[in-house]
Amino acid sequence: MVSTQANLHGGITMGYSSQALALRRTFILVGSLVLALFAIGLTPARAVPAFAVQTGQACQACHVGGFGPQLTNFGREFKLRGYTMRTNAFNLPVSVMAVASYLRTAKDQPAPPAPDFRTNDNAALDQVSLFFAGGLGSHLGAFVQTTYDGVAKAWTWDNLDVRATTTAQFKGADMVLGVSLNNNPAVQDAWNTLPAWGYPYTSSALAPSPSASPLLAGALAQNTLGVTAYAWINNKFMIEGGAYGSPGANALARLGADPLSPGDIDGLAPYARLAYQQALGAGTLEVGAFGMRADIHPGRDRSTGLTDRFTDLGVDASYERTLQNSDVVTANARYIHEHQSLNATCALAGQMTDCASNDLSDIRADVSYYWRNEIGATVAVFDTFGSANPTIYAANRTLKPDSTGMTFQLDGTPFGGGSPIGLRFNMRVGVQYTLYTRFDGARSNFDGAGANASDNNTLRVFTWFAY
């Protein structure tokens, strides 16, 4: 991101030519993808393949836009009832997924984002995932994912959600009672508002991203294991509670997770979730709240005898409505406030004054419109802000975590039940553009070396396959 006068002037002709060529290739690729959506006979897409065969339902029945993971009302019911609904007596509960993309940032990144990649204009096989997904009888079900990370070139156990459910009645109320064993706080949630399944539904590890985010925004994914119990009452109220702990470092390493980041939980970390869902006009509205508290030994370092305490509290809301001709509009939003007591981190840094107590807030919202529930456009906004800290934000010129921006996406699902290679095949193609108005504390010169927030604006063209 740092430019010298020689870079700006001596290399301007070559830079302009290479950028123009890259942009021309991008426009050709994007145009081809858009034309493909109309040139190919659009047919009803199938759901996540193993679930599609099990339920006999089209993908639009469970997923907005004909492809996961954004769930419809039917999809939420299927998940809350433990993935057990079926119309076929038996199916092979195995699926595979792959995501590949091309990425270009407004300016070259200061260093390659990963080994064997360039500072710009990168194409990558982002991930390949294998799934065990299905119901076992009428009370047990599972969604188990293992993933090969094409950027890190490593396997990880990825998302785990194993459920046991039953139905009951209490004082006239119909209830689904369930227990979930999972490895990512909120991965078991049925709404697309919380971080585990929130927008963007696909991203690249090669893209620049802000340095600060709440603990619940993914820091505990795949390096914890928890059990939560819930009650889904009259298809309106959901109450959930449980706790998470940290498996041993050797076990996590064998599973492909990083045992040192963010560290290990001291004891158990409680988690709670409330949600209320109600028909509103011709659509469905959900409002909810959630929270988690975790005491963590940073990097599994216990030498100080102290822990870092993270208290995350949040609210969320979502709305979904099907219009005429199967058009669908959705909106999702959440707010997380995190209070940090970083006693261990500050002690390890030898900085206790003006270090330990911090606040961090994160706001996310997205709106999508899907034509014929197949071709969609999404606009999302995000804003992360908090207190200044010279220890944990030392790399930021303003010593603040503030980052703000927007993401735009166009996508479509051209293949479905009539695909050339069978009913199980599904594909989504899309274009994303993320722009930043603030990055790591500032709009301009955020790193003290001349880098601007807009330098990290990112164009991504992706393909997403499932079978």
Wavefront OBJ file of the C-alpha trace (Angstrom):
o trace
v 0.000 0.000 0.000
v 3.004 2.302 0.405
v 3.830 4.068 -2.883
v 7.097 5.827 -3.728
v 7.455 8.590 -6.316
v 9.126 6.077 -8.629
v 6.126 3.810 -8.311
v 3.726 6.666 -8.978
v 5.516 8.193 -11.934
v 8.101 5.860 -13.409
v 5.694 2.913 -13.413
v 2.520 4.699 -14.421
v 2.363 3.436 -18.001
v 2.920 -0.191 -17.136
v 0.560 0.051 -14.129
v -2.208 1.555 -16.229
v -1.867 -1.087 -18.919
v -1.928 -4.025 -16.509
v -4.871 -2.562 -14.601
v -6.815 -1.912 -17.789
v -6.160 -5.456 -18.973
v -7.227 -6.898 -15.619
v -10.399 -4.806 -15.594
v -11.220 -5.828 -19.152
v -10.812 -9.508 -18.240
v -13.027 -8.957 -15.215
v -15.797 -7.287 -17.216
v -15.686 -10.053 -19.803
v -15.959 -12.698 -17.068
v -18.766 -10.896 -15.255
v -20.652 -10.295 -18.494
v -20.333 -13.958 -19.438
v -21.680 -15.033 -16.066
v -24.671 -12.695 -16.311
v -25.445 -13.833 -19.851
v -25.196 -17.453 -18.730
v -27.992 -16.889 -16.229
v -30.367 -16.039 -19.050
v -28.957 -18.280 -21.771
v -29.248 -21.449 -19.681
v -32.783 -22.717 -19.196
v -33.482 -21.713 -15.590
v -35.150 -24.609 -13.770
v -36.226 -25.127 -10.153
v -33.052 -25.637 -8.135
v -32.695 -28.410 -5.618
v -31.795 -27.933 -1.952
v -28.471 -28.896 -0.276
v -28.242 -32.210 -2.101
v -28.441 -34.672 0.801
v -31.346 -32.751 2.375
v -33.027 -32.348 -1.024
v -33.125 -36.089 -1.598
v -34.266 -36.725 1.976
v -37.146 -34.220 1.904
v -38.051 -34.364 -1.790
v -38.284 -30.562 -1.731
v -36.930 -28.031 -4.198
v -34.114 -25.867 -2.922
v -36.380 -22.798 -2.894
v -38.473 -24.509 -0.221
v -35.587 -24.275 2.273
v -33.307 -21.563 0.883
v -33.850 -18.034 -0.356
v -32.589 -17.661 -3.905
v -32.411 -21.383 -4.591
v -29.106 -21.892 -2.755
v -27.973 -21.899 0.877
v -27.455 -20.898 3.517
v -30.191 -18.212 3.862
v -33.241 -20.082 5.188
v -36.944 -19.717 4.493
v -39.653 -20.447 7.097
v -39.715 -24.048 5.917
v -35.936 -24.298 6.163
v -35.972 -22.958 9.709
v -38.593 -25.506 10.742
v -36.547 -28.297 9.169
v -33.464 -27.226 11.128
v -35.232 -26.648 14.458
v -36.854 -30.089 14.176
v -33.436 -31.682 13.954
v -33.080 -32.279 10.173
v -35.452 -35.257 10.545
v -38.299 -34.594 8.084
v -38.221 -36.978 5.128
v -40.325 -38.308 2.275
v -37.800 -40.891 1.054
v -37.322 -43.976 3.213
v -33.552 -43.896 2.640
v -30.999 -41.636 1.042
v -27.232 -41.365 1.146
v -26.692 -38.429 3.565
v -23.486 -37.232 1.888
v -22.844 -34.083 -0.166
v -19.906 -32.115 -1.522
v -19.420 -28.386 -2.101
v -16.723 -26.261 -3.748
v -16.165 -22.490 -3.949
v -13.719 -20.776 -6.303
v -13.173 -17.075 -6.928
v -11.150 -14.300 -8.543
v -10.156 -11.361 -6.318
v -8.906 -7.873 -7.115
v -8.271 -5.024 -4.656
v -8.216 -1.321 -5.546
v -4.476 -1.235 -4.768
v -1.964 -4.001 -4.294
v -1.824 -5.381 -0.778
v 1.466 -4.626 1.043
v 2.383 -8.329 0.980
v 0.873 -11.466 -0.541
v -2.174 -12.432 1.584
v -0.992 -16.059 1.697
v 1.964 -18.131 0.483
v 1.983 -18.814 -3.274
v -0.357 -15.888 -3.984
v 0.319 -12.417 -5.397
v -0.334 -9.000 -3.894
v -3.282 -8.606 -6.308
v -5.312 -10.332 -9.040
v -5.606 -13.705 -7.321
v -7.668 -16.700 -8.351
v -8.191 -19.474 -5.826
v -10.086 -22.610 -4.994
v -11.387 -21.134 -1.741
v -12.715 -24.347 -0.255
v -13.945 -27.879 -0.863
v -16.334 -29.279 1.751
v -17.688 -32.745 2.441
v -20.950 -33.087 4.378
v -22.765 -35.704 6.367
v -26.229 -34.135 6.425
v -29.449 -35.902 7.310
v -31.861 -37.322 9.816
v -31.403 -40.611 11.662
v -34.904 -41.744 12.508
v -37.446 -39.256 13.864
v -35.406 -37.819 16.761
v -31.762 -37.519 15.628
v -30.164 -35.463 12.880
v -26.822 -33.958 11.978
v -25.064 -31.383 9.840
v -21.354 -32.274 9.838
v -18.894 -30.467 7.563
v -15.206 -31.016 6.922
v -13.409 -28.541 4.668
v -10.229 -28.286 2.650
v -9.049 -24.666 2.729
v -7.572 -23.960 -0.697
v -5.797 -20.827 0.542
v -4.186 -22.340 3.653
v -3.918 -25.718 1.870
v -5.144 -27.607 4.935
v -8.141 -29.598 6.167
v -10.289 -28.631 9.143
v -13.330 -30.198 10.796
v -15.421 -27.048 10.073
v -19.079 -26.841 11.198
v -20.687 -29.411 13.489
v -24.337 -29.469 14.563
v -25.680 -32.777 15.921
v -29.240 -32.666 17.300
v -31.668 -34.705 19.322
v -35.276 -33.481 19.253
v -38.735 -34.465 20.398
v -42.169 -32.862 20.502
v -44.311 -32.144 23.554
v -47.302 -30.174 24.762
v -47.485 -28.011 27.861
v -50.626 -26.132 28.900
v -51.889 -26.160 25.327
v -48.592 -25.056 23.790
v -46.989 -27.159 21.060
v -43.249 -27.437 21.584
v -40.197 -28.823 19.840
v -37.548 -29.630 22.446
v -33.997 -30.047 21.251
v -30.371 -30.415 22.241
v -27.507 -29.422 19.958
v -23.871 -30.486 20.154
v -21.921 -27.962 18.088
v -18.517 -26.354 17.665
v -19.336 -22.753 16.764
v -21.550 -20.514 18.923
v -24.696 -19.710 16.854
v -23.994 -22.261 14.098
v -27.100 -24.016 15.429
v -29.222 -20.869 15.018
v -32.053 -20.955 12.485
v -31.981 -17.284 11.448
v -29.435 -15.623 9.167
v -28.751 -12.738 11.518
v -26.062 -14.109 13.828
v -22.437 -14.277 12.605
v -22.183 -18.039 11.997
v -24.659 -17.932 9.074
v -24.885 -14.185 8.477
v -24.104 -12.280 5.299
v -21.802 -12.497 3.370
v -22.591 -16.169 2.867
v -19.359 -16.710 0.949
v -16.056 -14.834 1.212
v -12.358 -15.223 0.483
v -9.464 -15.471 2.936
v -7.395 -13.529 0.378
v -9.438 -10.360 0.843
v -8.209 -7.668 3.252
v -10.359 -7.448 6.373
v -10.437 -5.186 9.450
v -8.419 -6.315 12.457
v -11.158 -5.948 15.102
v -14.398 -7.876 15.572
v -16.409 -9.184 18.539
v -15.593 -12.605 19.925
v -18.975 -13.960 18.759
v -18.170 -12.953 15.181
v -16.211 -16.149 14.516
v -13.227 -16.189 16.880
v -14.597 -19.290 18.658
v -15.586 -21.180 15.502
v -14.126 -24.711 15.322
v -11.951 -24.275 18.435
v -14.756 -24.790 20.974
v -17.303 -27.474 21.705
v -20.632 -26.789 23.346
v -24.064 -28.140 24.180
v -27.202 -26.014 24.047
v -30.820 -26.936 24.795
v -33.782 -25.142 23.266
v -37.561 -25.016 23.133
v -39.422 -23.915 19.982
v -42.899 -22.993 21.198
v -45.982 -22.689 18.947
v -43.721 -21.931 15.976
v -43.210 -18.469 17.486
v -40.931 -18.447 20.525
v -37.438 -19.910 20.719
v -35.567 -20.110 24.033
v -32.047 -21.540 24.119
v -29.264 -21.848 26.659
v -26.007 -23.726 27.027
v -22.260 -23.440 27.432
v -19.002 -23.881 25.503
v -15.575 -25.145 26.475
v -12.221 -25.597 24.776
v -10.992 -29.042 23.658
v -7.326 -29.861 24.244
v -4.680 -28.252 22.082
v -3.569 -31.577 20.586
v -7.131 -32.558 19.703
v -7.761 -29.219 17.986
v -4.497 -29.444 16.061
v -5.457 -32.904 14.797
v -8.829 -31.501 13.709
v -7.124 -28.738 11.742
v -8.088 -25.869 14.079
v -5.746 -23.293 15.603
v -5.614 -24.037 19.356
v -3.816 -20.761 20.162
v -6.278 -18.269 18.687
v -7.889 -16.723 20.597
v -6.865 -19.126 23.383
v -8.668 -21.566 25.650
v -11.779 -20.874 27.695
v -11.361 -20.966 31.451
v -14.091 -23.358 32.588
v -17.272 -22.926 30.535
v -18.634 -19.948 28.600
v -22.431 -19.529 28.953
v -24.523 -18.778 25.851
v -28.175 -17.702 25.621
v -30.585 -16.952 22.776
v -34.179 -15.668 22.560
v -36.194 -15.218 19.371
v -39.781 -14.345 18.531
v -41.194 -14.972 15.049
v -44.554 -13.675 13.827
v -46.415 -13.315 10.542
v -46.473 -9.677 9.505
v -48.598 -8.864 6.504
v -47.603 -11.287 3.765
v -44.186 -11.877 5.335
v -42.505 -13.146 8.488
v -40.773 -10.967 11.079
v -38.261 -12.168 13.683
v -36.802 -10.188 16.559
v -34.366 -11.610 19.075
v -31.541 -11.212 21.536
v -28.419 -13.226 22.336
v -25.400 -13.153 24.585
v -22.231 -14.918 25.662
v -19.532 -14.444 28.291
v -16.122 -16.070 28.026
v -13.008 -15.940 30.200
v -10.047 -16.776 27.975
v -6.358 -17.482 28.491
v -4.907 -15.654 25.437
v -2.805 -18.000 23.357
v -3.365 -20.624 26.122
v -0.805 -18.704 28.183
v -1.560 -19.141 31.897
v 1.665 -17.596 33.195
v -0.048 -14.435 34.504
v -2.769 -16.286 36.407
v -5.252 -13.915 34.739
v -7.830 -14.195 31.966
v -9.387 -11.905 29.384
v -13.142 -11.567 29.869
v -15.395 -10.927 26.863
v -19.062 -10.117 27.437
v -21.038 -10.032 24.169
v -24.683 -8.892 24.152
v -26.693 -8.418 20.988
v -30.073 -7.916 19.355
v -31.189 -9.011 15.901
v -34.122 -8.824 13.500
v -35.075 -10.363 10.169
v -37.912 -10.114 7.670
v -38.805 -12.307 4.708
v -41.622 -11.926 2.211
v -42.558 -13.747 -0.980
v -44.058 -11.450 -3.614
v -45.909 -12.220 -6.823
v -44.221 -14.497 -9.362
v -42.095 -16.052 -6.570
v -39.984 -12.930 -6.098
v -38.528 -12.806 -2.574
v -37.342 -9.901 -0.435
v -35.370 -10.357 2.797
v -33.776 -8.112 5.392
v -31.418 -9.054 8.247
v -29.813 -6.929 10.950
v -27.865 -7.352 14.171
v -26.068 -5.274 16.769
v -23.391 -6.658 19.109
v -21.842 -4.765 21.994
v -18.766 -6.314 23.559
v -17.133 -5.273 26.809
v -13.552 -6.477 27.158
v -11.551 -6.838 30.355
v -8.138 -7.724 28.935
v -6.247 -8.309 32.151
v -4.163 -11.206 30.841
v -3.317 -9.581 27.490
v -2.278 -6.345 29.173
v -0.204 -8.146 31.803
v 1.616 -10.094 29.079
v 2.298 -6.797 27.275
v 3.418 -5.112 30.486
v 0.792 -2.412 29.979
v -1.909 -2.272 32.659
v -2.710 1.459 32.588
v -5.416 2.424 30.054
v -5.294 -1.045 28.560
v -7.605 -3.566 30.163
v -11.089 -2.057 29.869
v -12.416 -1.676 26.318
v -15.691 -1.531 24.436
v -16.369 -2.707 20.891
v -19.616 -2.450 18.915
v -20.552 -4.032 15.607
v -23.591 -3.260 13.437
v -24.549 -5.285 10.344
v -27.570 -5.079 8.025
v -28.388 -6.497 4.595
v -31.325 -6.404 2.177
v -31.815 -8.863 -0.695
v -34.233 -9.086 -3.614
v -34.494 -12.313 -5.609
v -36.263 -12.286 -8.964
v -38.175 -15.544 -9.430
v -36.280 -16.665 -6.318
v -33.279 -17.345 -8.570
v -31.411 -14.150 -9.513
v -30.675 -11.805 -6.647
v -29.175 -8.506 -5.593
v -27.948 -7.757 -2.053
v -26.810 -4.546 -0.396
v -25.129 -4.788 3.020
v -23.691 -2.197 5.393
v -21.322 -2.713 8.331
v -19.875 -0.509 11.043
v -17.418 -1.575 13.737
v -16.339 0.985 16.330
v -14.960 1.125 19.838
v -12.643 2.687 22.357
v -9.044 3.544 21.524
v -6.327 1.286 22.920
v -2.578 1.798 22.393
v -1.783 -1.842 23.164
v -4.210 -3.935 21.134
v -4.541 -1.425 18.252
v -0.906 -0.366 18.118
v -0.749 -0.981 14.348
v -3.582 1.506 13.733
v -2.522 5.144 13.439
v -5.524 6.375 15.456
v -5.277 3.467 17.943
v -8.972 2.793 17.221
v -10.699 -0.271 15.736
v -13.233 1.654 13.615
v -14.102 0.165 10.203
v -17.111 1.029 8.039
v -18.254 0.043 4.579
v -20.742 -1.562 2.214
v -20.940 -4.750 0.152
v -22.897 -5.162 -3.079
v -23.633 -8.550 -4.623
v -25.334 -9.922 -7.722
v -25.816 -13.689 -7.947
v -27.873 -16.347 -9.626
v -28.571 -20.077 -9.599
v -28.630 -21.236 -13.237
v -28.614 -25.009 -12.686
v -31.130 -27.120 -10.834
v -33.327 -30.138 -11.445
v -32.587 -30.058 -15.163
v -28.817 -29.779 -14.964
v -26.799 -31.804 -17.485
v -25.275 -34.036 -14.802
v -28.290 -34.878 -12.665
v -30.746 -33.636 -10.079
v -28.214 -33.402 -7.239
v -26.099 -30.770 -8.976
v -26.554 -27.104 -8.103
v -24.466 -24.008 -8.750
v -24.441 -20.323 -7.865
v -22.396 -17.667 -9.657
v -21.953 -14.161 -8.312
v -20.109 -10.867 -8.178
v -19.303 -9.022 -4.932
v -17.887 -5.570 -4.398
v -16.856 -4.364 -0.935
v -15.927 -0.747 -0.324
v -14.505 0.779 2.844
v -15.021 4.322 4.092
v -12.983 3.578 7.250
v -10.493 0.795 7.871
v -8.696 0.047 11.154
v -9.440 3.440 12.637
v -9.321 5.965 9.808
v -10.409 6.941 6.315
v -6.890 7.883 5.196
v -3.385 6.841 6.252
v -4.860 4.329 8.693
v -1.543 2.518 9.188
v 0.681 5.581 9.419
v 2.399 4.539 6.186
v 0.037 6.163 3.676
v -2.574 3.442 3.200
v -6.180 4.581 2.761
v -9.368 2.685 3.570
v -10.407 2.723 -0.102
v -7.184 0.897 -1.063
v -8.870 -2.224 0.353
v -11.968 -2.002 -1.848
v -12.383 -5.504 -3.225
v -13.972 -7.000 -6.330
v -14.715 -10.721 -6.127
v -16.193 -12.993 -8.806
v -17.158 -16.421 -7.472
v -18.616 -19.771 -8.407
v -20.210 -22.068 -5.838
v -20.972 -25.704 -6.627
v -22.899 -28.335 -4.656
v -23.571 -32.002 -5.368
l 1 2 3 4 5 6 7 8 9 10 11 12 13 14 15 16 17 18 19 20 21 22 23 24 25 26 27 28 29 30 31 32 33 34 35 36 37 38 39 40 41 42 43 44 45 46 47 48 49 50 51 52 53 54 55 56 57 58 59 60 61 62 63 64 65 66 67 68 69 70 71 72 73 74 75 76 77 78 79 80 81 82 83 84 85 86 87 88 89 90 91 92 93 94 95 96 97 98 99 100 101 102 103 104 105 106 107 108 109 110 111 112 113 114 115 116 117 118 119 120 121 122 123 124 125 126 127 128 129 130 131 132 133 134 135 136 137 138 139 140 141 142 143 144 145 146 147 148 149 150 151 152 153 154 155 156 157 158 159 160 161 162 163 164 165 166 167 168 169 170 171 172 173 174 175 176 177 178 179 180 181 182 183 184 185 186 187 188 189 190 191 192 193 194 195 196 197 198 199 200 201 202 203 204 205 206 207 208 209 210 211 212 213 214 215 216 217 218 219 220 221 222 223 224 225 226 227 228 229 230 231 232 233 234 235 236 237 238 239 240 241 242 243 244 245 246 247 248 249 250 251 252 253 254 255 256 257 258 259 260 261 262 263 264 265 266 267 268 269 270 271 272 273 274 275 276 277 278 279 280 281 282 283 284 285 286 287 288 289 290 291 292 293 294 295 296 297 298 299 300 301 302 303 304 305 306 307 308 309 310 311 312 313 314 315 316 317 318 319 320 321 322 323 324 325 326 327 328 329 330 331 332 333 334 335 336 337 338 339 340 341 342 343 344 345 346 347 348 349 350 351 352 353 354 355 356 357 358 359 360 361 362 363 364 365 366 367 368 369 370 371 372 373 374 375 376 377 378 379 380 381 382 383 384 385 386 387 388 389 390 391 392 393 394 395 396 397 398 399 400 401 402 403 404 405 406 407 408 409 410 411 412 413 414 415 416 417 418 419 420 421 422 423 424 425 426 427 428 429 430 431 432 433 434 435 436 437 438 439 440 441 442 443 444 445 446 447 448 449 450 451 452 453 454 455 456 457 458 459 460 461 462 463 464 465 466 467
